[in-house]
Amino acid sequence: MDREKGENMKLKDMMNTNLIKTSLNSTVSDAAKLMDAKNIGSLLIEGNGKIIGIISERDILRKIVAKGKDPAKTPVMEIMSSPLITISPEKSIDDANELMIQKKIRRLLVEENGKIIGFVNMRDISHNLKYMIGLRITGHDEYARG
């Protein structure tokens, strides 16, 4: 990757497109089992064929476990974050980082033409910002990848 491209990296170049979803009527227990099986930290919630919310491990911990609620009897719709905060795939990593800081979120959904096409999380942003800073400082691609 050349220096200019690294400085202008767009979300479409780094987003995760493996969208794991569950139904709006799924229980938190079922969602947690799916998250465990897929080794993921968040799960998209789908209703009427559209992604309408997201839950994370932290949501389960804070809104179910800490409150003493039964995850087998609680539908995900009760703890999901909605409405979704989204960003265009054409936006930069810096734009995503600023939005995540402003909204105090750790995951950001990438939306194009009204459809969720991917997501980025703080780890993705952090890794790629580190790479871009290393590239800017040294001008060498191999610096930050190693």
C-alpha positions as a printed Julia matrix, in Angstrom:
146×3 Matrix{Float64}:
   0.0     0.0    0.0
   1.41    3.39  -0.87
   1.49    6.29   1.54
  -1.4     8.2   -0.01
  -3.7     5.2   -0.07
  -2.95    4.46   3.59
  -3.88    7.99   4.55
  -7.14    7.76   2.62
  -8.2     4.24   3.57
 -11.96    3.93   3.45
 -14.16    1.72   5.57
 -15.08   -0.38   2.54
 -11.41   -1.44   2.41
 -11.36   -2.8    5.96
 -14.91   -3.52   7.15
 -16.07   -6.97   8.2
 -18.83   -8.24   5.92
 -19.62  -11.42   7.88
 -22.97  -10.31   9.29
 -24.27  -12.76  11.89
 -27.94  -12.15  12.69
 -30.7   -13.48  14.86
 -34.43  -12.92  14.93
 -36.06  -10.13  16.87
 -37.95  -12.77  18.86
 -34.88  -14.83  19.85
 -34.12  -15.04  23.53
 -30.99  -13.54  25.0
 -29.93  -17.08  25.93
 -30.2   -18.23  22.3
 -28.32  -15.14  21.15
 -25.53  -15.76  23.67
 -25.2   -19.37  22.52
 -24.95  -18.23  18.89
 -22.35  -15.6   19.8
 -20.34  -18.26  21.64
 -20.59  -20.76  18.76
 -19.48  -18.15  16.23
 -16.86  -16.65  18.59
 -18.22  -13.12  18.13
 -18.82  -10.26  20.54
 -21.98   -8.85  19.01
 -25.0    -9.96  17.06
 -27.26   -8.13  14.66
 -31.0    -8.28  15.27
 -33.29   -8.76  12.3
 -36.98   -7.94  12.07
 -39.16   -7.99   8.97
 -36.15   -8.86   6.8
 -34.19   -5.8    7.93
 -31.42   -5.28  10.49
 -33.0    -3.17  13.21
 -30.73   -3.56  16.23
 -27.54   -4.93  17.71
 -26.63   -6.61  21.0
 -23.21   -7.16  22.47
 -21.67   -9.24  25.23
 -21.62   -6.08  27.31
 -25.39   -5.61  26.8
 -25.98   -9.14  28.06
 -23.76   -8.59  31.07
 -25.16   -5.18  32.04
 -28.83   -5.56  31.07
 -29.41   -9.22  31.95
 -26.78  -10.7   34.29
 -26.26   -7.6   36.46
 -30.03   -7.06  36.72
 -30.77  -10.69  37.6
 -33.03  -11.24  34.58
 -33.59  -14.67  33.06
 -31.85  -14.77  29.64
 -34.0   -17.75  28.6
 -37.17  -15.68  29.04
 -35.94  -12.29  27.8
 -36.24  -11.51  24.09
 -33.28   -9.75  22.47
 -35.55   -6.89  21.48
 -35.63   -5.85  25.16
 -31.88   -5.25  25.33
 -30.86   -4.41  21.77
 -29.45   -1.04  20.84
 -31.71    0.72  18.39
 -31.9     2.85  16.31
 -28.64    1.85  14.69
 -25.76    4.24  14.27
 -24.37    3.81  10.77
 -21.71    5.22   8.48
 -21.03    5.15   4.75
 -18.44    2.71   3.34
 -16.85    5.7    1.6
 -15.97    7.37   4.91
 -12.45    7.17   6.31
 -11.15    5.33   9.35
 -10.67    8.72  10.99
 -14.35    9.55  10.37
 -15.41    6.25  11.93
 -13.14    6.77  14.91
 -14.55   10.24  15.56
 -18.15    9.03  15.28
 -17.5     6.13  17.66
 -15.93    8.48  20.2
 -18.75   11.02  19.84
 -21.5     8.4   20.21
 -19.59    6.4   22.85
 -19.96    3.13  20.96
 -17.59    0.26  20.2
 -19.23   -1.04  17.02
 -20.32    0.88  13.97
 -22.48   -0.5   11.19
 -21.62    0.33   7.59
 -24.66    1.2    5.51
 -25.02    1.68   1.77
 -28.28    2.48  -0.03
 -30.28    1.83   3.15
 -28.77   -1.64   3.68
 -26.26   -2.79   6.31
 -23.3    -4.21   4.37
 -20.69   -4.56   7.1
 -19.34   -3.29  10.39
 -16.2    -2.08  12.09
 -15.33   -2.24  15.75
 -12.87   -0.37  17.94
 -10.25   -3.1   17.51
 -10.45   -2.76  13.71
 -10.15    1.01  13.96
  -7.28    0.87  16.45
  -5.3    -1.64  14.38
  -5.72    0.32  11.16
  -4.99    3.7   12.76
  -1.78    2.22  14.17
  -0.89    0.95  10.7
  -1.63    4.34   9.11
   0.4     6.24  11.72
   3.36    3.91  11.2
   3.05    4.34   7.46
   2.87    8.13   7.76
   5.92    8.27  10.02
   8.16    5.87   8.11
   6.69    5.72   4.63
   7.18    1.93   4.83
   4.31   -0.53   4.55
   6.06   -3.25   6.53
   6.48   -1.04   9.64
   3.0    -1.35  11.1
   2.09   -4.81   9.86
   4.87   -6.5   11.8
